């Protein structure tokens, strides 16, 4: 084969190799760009929203037609949307004078949705009451009543019962059992036998100027005490 022909073959061979390499590089670039585009345009998974109702602690009042809630130790505020059946929550709070302009301390079960508190029930509410910290592990329940005056605190290691003119009763704490709308506890120590029954019906205490989520009946050694209870 003439030398010129060999030179031509080498030239075309080198061109072919170069074109192949260029094509491969271009294809790799296109694939890379395609993958990058796919990653950039892939739908972003939405963060899951926690719709579990939680206790909201704060002050509440009515301004115009709006119910305004201000969380404890927080300068922000939220509008309250009553999502209870037949607006029972608003009716209960109005019984304390909310619709007449009175400011209430409230503990509401609800869900925050932006600047709106969707409230479904009340744990407790008092006229001109002050913010209270959640009970945590040291307090699970409180209850109180009148005629005679008494108060019960449950949580931590003990259930403590105080009555006017009577010695304090302390029995070991155990988790209260809830079945349906009724919560119960029984305990004993030092010849004292204590039985507690909370029923999930709204309880009004005119002396405390408050409403509470539970109606309480306490039996201490056969003496029945009536009053209201609320979760801590």
JONOR-V891302 format. One record per helix or strand of 3 or more residues. SS is the DSSP state (H for helix, E for strand). FROM is the first residue (numbers start at 1). TO is the last residue. If there is no record, write none. Layout:
SS FROM TO
SS FROM TO
This chain:
H 3 41
E 54 63
E 66 71
E 78 82
H 85 94
H 98 100
E 104 113
E 116 127
E 141 145
E 150 155
E 158 163
E 169 172
E 177 179
E 182 189
E 192 199
E 203 205
E 210 212
E 214 220
E 223 231
